[in-house]
Amino acid sequence: MPLLLIADDSMFQRFQAAKVAKEAGFDVIEAKDGQECLRQAREHEPKAVLLDLNMPDPGGLAVMEILSREQPRIAVIVVTADIQESTRNRCLELGAVCFLNKPVDAASLREALEPFGR
């Protein structure tokens, strides 16, 4: 099964996303902050990361910058409550493959994960 890393400081958001991802056939690992996300990504090399931009230590943009250098094959799906055009452009420059608005509905998440489920 493909591996998905869910990185969000909200335990509820991680739980909800993990439920949908598991139903879609993914194995799931989780991270509650940027440091844990980077450690998990290095250790497990997931197929994709569902990444909250607004999380601590470091934030989502900093995580994307590091991942784009260290592990560019990992697909990043950005999750955010609100995103400005400049932030969206920076995420695209760093390789984001998709943007989902919070709260993420199950159908949108399944659609975003579909290309990585193989």
Secondary structure, 3 states (H helix, E strand, C coil): CCEEEEECCCHHHHHHHHHHHHHCCCEEEEECCHHHHHHHHHHHCCCEEEEECCCCCCCHHHHHHHHHHHCCCCEEEEEECCCCHHHHHHHHHCCEEEEEECCCCHHHHHHHHHHHCC
